[in-house]
């Protein structure tokens, strides 16, 4: 379960419902505090919840293994998730400041491939993690976050590498 607590009196304000996994790996508020991004290590999806009502808004599907981390951009328009499948995915959460249906805007893995942008389409699939010198979980993405300007994503992996990606080009 994910619980939202009052920092004033320590009371539980809200409990988010069934997350679909055994253990929550990460949970984070959007910058404006209206959304919560949750990842569960035992499933291959992340979810976005309303912080005021506790209702499930979106399920972010697309990873092929457990999702290990998630992070909102500072403007709240995007989220990035990392997975043990060796990928990080950038998701569009809102358009023009309004909540919108989610769609993948980039997937950071595999050979260079660029597609026309449309709802639900992947913009970029690029070579990513999995070629480092460490033996532990060769390709798992353990951390992913946006730069302050939301123009770059930083990913870190069990393959002993960290990579900086351009959000616009996916490179």
Secondary structure, DSSP 4 states (H G I P E B T S, - for coil): -EEEE-TTT--EEEEE---SSSSEEEEEE-TTSSEEEEEETTSSEEEEEETTT--EEEEEE--SS-EEEEEE-TTSSEEEEEETTS-EEEEEEEETTEEEEEEEEEEE-SS-EE----TT---EE---S--SS--TTTT-EEEEEE-TTSSEEEEEETTS-EEEEETTT--
